Amino acid sequence: MIIRYIEPRSSGGYAARDSKGWNEMAWDFETDADFQAKLDWADAFVREEVEPLDHLLGAVYDVKNPKNIKLVRPLQAKVKAQGLWACHLGPELGGPGYGQVKLALLNEILGRTDFAPVVFGCQAPDTGNAEILAHYGTPAQKARYLQPLLNNEIVSCFSMTEPHGGADPLVFTTRATLEGDHWVINGEKWFSSNARWADFLIVMAVTDPDAAPHQRMSMFIVPSETPGIEILRNVGFMGEREPAHAYVRYTNVRVPFDHLLGERGEGFGVAQTRLGGGRIHHAMRTIGEARKALDMMCERALSRITQGERLSEKQMVQEKIADSWIELEQFRLLVLRTAWLIDKHQDYRKVRKDIAAVKVAMPKVLNDIASRALQIHGSIGVSTEMPFMNQIAVSFIMGLADGPTEVHKITVAKQVLRGYRPTNDLFPAYNLLSARERAFEMYPELEDLVAAEIG
């Protein structure tokens, strides 16, 4: 089931295109033949040529490692030849400008393997960092940092979270003070992914502590060779090839004035620009990861016999398979609809509720399906010979990365409640007695007939 890509019409509204041209009323679950052919190529390519890299190479982001260069670069060349490189980017930045729906269809294929996003030039956190460089960067910043990042010649780090601050940037303490023509940064950041391999870090710091809460922070580009950057330790999680999430201390780190990214005090807005896209892209790839677990679950159920019958013939196993398929398809449709809304509005703020809902659903879907697959595999399911324990660990990471699930549930609830109004009446308007009275007011000739039937 693949949803058709829907594009804006110059006259307003949205439409889908088929062999007969544009159709204003388009509720369709097929894609156009040309892009479907690209998806089919990507699916075969990822399974046959990219997935083996997960077993042959170390860290995905160690792009300057000779082994990575030898094996990854030729595959990237094949992707570029297919016109599928950096599909999250518009043509002005060297991408095809497909939009979020097509990106979702591609990303769910890439989610099967760790190396696929790098091979296709759409790996986090570099995609988000490239997005904010494209939005807020000066021509000089783009020339020095954006183009090498888009080419995957270098990788980057988004250094935002602090050890004590967690998901609340309003309590961040890392400071950047202006001294002459330089900013001087002091503070500590936690879980700064890929800092050990990054050529530059994008650092969020307080520049105006007395300003309004969301205007206190600014964003800075900090070259990794700048004196004063100290990685205290690299933290890993279960299944990660090498610990990649740095605990960083910034001590009198001096960067030129022009390394401010965006305007002073605009850091919160810059962060939201990248985080909205990052959340939906994580969800797109999670579809692929969850589908991989479902595929394994089904093959196992058809292959193993116990107590005289296949696992697939046992009703409790059938229930697990059915629940997993239903949950995955529901999540996939939510992701695709959200992607469509992003394409429609071209403004993450207008799709905030939907992105938050996707973020909430994502860890549960992966956890549920991976846990069921683990259970059906028995003892080998909990072993290091199977991916399920790692998938379960990743599901908890997805519940914390880019804001914890609880925060996004609050966002969804607040956004939903904006569409409703309270009543001051003693009884609500939807009270059945009140609804019946209104019905009789509309159809008074039926009141006696209804009373007779009740009597």
DAFENPE-V262537 format. One line per field, one symbol per residue. phi: phi as a letter, one per 20 degrees, with the letter a starting at -180 (. if undefined). Layout:
phi=???
This chain:
phi=.cfffdcfefeoncbddcfeofcfdcdcccdffffffffffffffffedeggffdddeffeefefgffffeegffffffffemdelffdfgfdndemfnfffffffffffffbfeggffemceeeffffffffffdffgfffffdfffffemfccccddcfdgeeledffdfdgdcdecmdceddcqccclefmgfdfebdddebfdcfefggecedcdcecgfefgoecefadddcgnffcgcdeedddclfdcggfefdnefnegffffffefgfffffgfgffgfffffffgfgffffeeddblnbfgfeefffgffffgfffffffffffffffffffffelbgffdffffffffffgfffffffffffgffemfffeefeceffffffffffffdflofgffffffgffffffeccfceffdffegfffffffffffcffefffffffff
